């Protein structure tokens, strides 16, 4: 029996140390111990760990995939015989055990039944799954039942937090937004084609009677995809917190950033995409019978009024009305004590706080501003005076409620200043570029944790897959006949494989509209060039990334730039090899299974994400037995790899895994690409879900192995596996 040490760190705000069953006491510092037994406490919220202290070892990022490979191989080797009947029995047992584990939902899909209703909690549900008959319903029921059992037995994952519901709602909005962006791009393209057709007809010099020219779509008023997304979510009852409420909103903490006012609308934070004052009107008298209405609940301070005065903790806010919003923002007439102005006045008498959001100019948002929630303020007084332009305006003085996390305009601006502008400004720099010049953007490494600081080591950086000798790469696919760029999804061969549409929009250099079972991109034999939108994931690094040392998780990755949802981050690079060839004799924490086929078929408890994607013709029925037996190929980034090997796990991640096919169409050898699931602000750590079921990893002795999770997410499962 081989006993491998792991790191145990005290988490939470409990005592100053942790006592082991054998009498050894751990302080708040990290220690290395061998876990021999794990049990759940009587209150179902604590996990008791029986372990022994051992000598420290160098911390490494944990990967449950290689642990799973080790455990399954140990089971196969133990008591193996050559009897064919026994082999069949062992295979069925392995398949049953994997399915019984009930893997968590895939990160990429956002279409949860809980969207728009914070009072409903559904474990592992997915309303977008299409029914495949009674068997699929039974399988789904069994999976949900197993999830409930795990929650009851371990006290882990008992329901979605308010933060998770907010995240899912914003992802749903982003998906609708990008869909309507795609529709807008198609409309503009049709307008361009109509213009070319009209010019071509005129150039022929025909003397025939002038016909009515086709409508020029490009001259029509621009359609707002964000407003269309709001309408769509309203129609489908997907708005979170649809009823207006006082005070803070669950899941939205001080410092939360909105990248448009539309995002505030869909989570129920501010109900109008244009008005600066959100209030409960007379129509809310039934629910708020004890209040004098109207009553303000939120304001947006974004420089739209020339008479505003922002002193951070103390605000002088100009009332609404009389402002030329479409021009120079100057007052053009007197304000009236009604609507939002009256609502703010009533807040003084009834002592009700309002939520304050500040808007700052930023190129990171398609509206040109990023909005930051700054907490609750109380309206302390109001008055009327002549404004800068000579018209009567109402002024409201607001003071920030004490006891809240400190975040004011100055802090927001200073946080932006923390983003380095050059290598010379980086604190704790231990390596200027871990790629050694291979990437088009340098990747620095920083370490403010270790003393003395050390740089990442033990691997060779590479930006393209290294193929093992036992792996045979399929021939390049035929490709499409498009010229320069692919524009017509109905005539493009690659687009037809994606459900007769392009999976990306052009905005922000290319963004994936929604996660798919597999994305078909243009490849080497296609007629289009490198600027084609259907080559989005092949264009290399687009963001300034940094590898940094974390206190408990080893190395991590963050971005200096804002990353919009649906944007490709990087491909998982390493050595492409057969899963059966993985050497389990030594510990390797960087194995990534290419499980695209298993995801498309919904095997092993995975969430099936086929959508409108066509299954490749090269995938014949002879591969079915292999897909049931687990992924045939994997990527080993232990000794050679790129920046993806440093990205950590999170139970509530901001990235998702997307399988992509470009040069060939063999689903078992698909490229593994990480995409942004959310709008990610600068300096926030990037992470994805390693995707392991609890109690799915077994040690050489046949006992279930467990590893604690330190991701810190609101919905953390407390264990990695």
HELIX and SHEET records of a PDB file:
HELIX    1   1 UNK A   64  UNK A   77  1                                  14    
HELIX    2   2 UNK A   84  UNK A  100  1                                  17    
HELIX    3   3 UNK A  134  UNK A  154  1                                  21    
HELIX    4   4 UNK A  162  UNK A  203  1                                  42    
HELIX    5   5 UNK A  217  UNK A  219  5                                   3    
HELIX    6   6 UNK A  225  UNK A  235  1                                  11    
HELIX    7   7 UNK A  261  UNK A  266  1                                   6    
HELIX    8   8 UNK A  282  UNK A  284  5                                   3    
HELIX    9   9 UNK A  339  UNK A  350  1                                  12    
HELIX   10  10 UNK A  409  UNK A  417  1                                   9    
HELIX   11  11 UNK A  423  UNK A  425  5                                   3    
HELIX   12  12 UNK A  493  UNK A  497  1                                   5    
HELIX   13  13 UNK A  507  UNK A  509  5                                   3    
HELIX   14  14 UNK A  533  UNK A  538  5                                   6    
HELIX   15  15 UNK A  579  UNK A  581  5                                   3    
HELIX   16  16 UNK A  596  UNK A  601  1                                   6    
HELIX   17  17 UNK A  603  UNK A  605  5                                   3    
HELIX   18  18 UNK A  621  UNK A  623  5                                   3    
HELIX   19  19 UNK A  624  UNK A  628  1                                   5    
HELIX   20  20 UNK A  643  UNK A  646  5                                   4    
HELIX   21  21 UNK A  667  UNK A  669  5                                   3    
SHEET    1   A 3 UNK A   6  UNK A   8  0                                        
SHEET    2   A 3 UNK A  31  UNK A  40 -1                                        
SHEET    3   A 3 UNK A  47  UNK A  53 -1                                        
SHEET    1   B 2 UNK A  18  UNK A  19  0                                        
SHEET    2   B 2 UNK A  25  UNK A  26 -1                                        
SHEET    1   C 5 UNK A 257  UNK A 258  0                                        
SHEET    2   C 5 UNK A 369  UNK A 386 -1                                        
SHEET    3   C 5 UNK A 354  UNK A 361 -1                                        
SHEET    4   C 5 UNK A 295  UNK A 301  1                                        
SHEET    5   C 5 UNK A 277  UNK A 280 -1                                        
SHEET    1   D 5 UNK A 257  UNK A 258  0                                        
SHEET    2   D 5 UNK A 369  UNK A 386 -1                                        
SHEET    3   D 5 UNK A 392  UNK A 400 -1                                        
SHEET    4   D 5 UNK A 314  UNK A 318 -1                                        
SHEET    5   D 5 UNK A 309  UNK A 311 -1                                        
SHEET    1   E 6 UNK A 429  UNK A 431  0                                        
SHEET    2   E 6 UNK A 444  UNK A 446 -1                                        
SHEET    3   E 6 UNK A 545  UNK A 549  1                                        
SHEET    4   E 6 UNK A 555  UNK A 559 -1                                        
SHEET    5   E 6 UNK A 685  UNK A 688 -1                                        
SHEET    6   E 6 UNK A 648  UNK A 649  1                                        
SHEET    1   F 2 UNK A 460  UNK A 461  0                                        
SHEET    2   F 2 UNK A 640  UNK A 641  1                                        
SHEET    1   G 4 UNK A 466  UNK A 467  0                                        
SHEET    2   G 4 UNK A 575  UNK A 578  1                                        
SHEET    3   G 4 UNK A 633  UNK A 636 -1                                        
SHEET    4   G 4 UNK A 591  UNK A 593 -1                                        
SHEET    1   H 2 UNK A 504  UNK A 505  0                                        
SHEET    2   H 2 UNK A 511  UNK A 512 -1                                        
SHEET    1   I 4 UNK A 519  UNK A 520  0                                        
SHEET    2   I 4 UNK A 655  UNK A 661  1                                        
SHEET    3   I 4 UNK A 671  UNK A 676 -1                                        
SHEET    4   I 4 UNK A 568  UNK A 571 -1                                        
END                                                                             
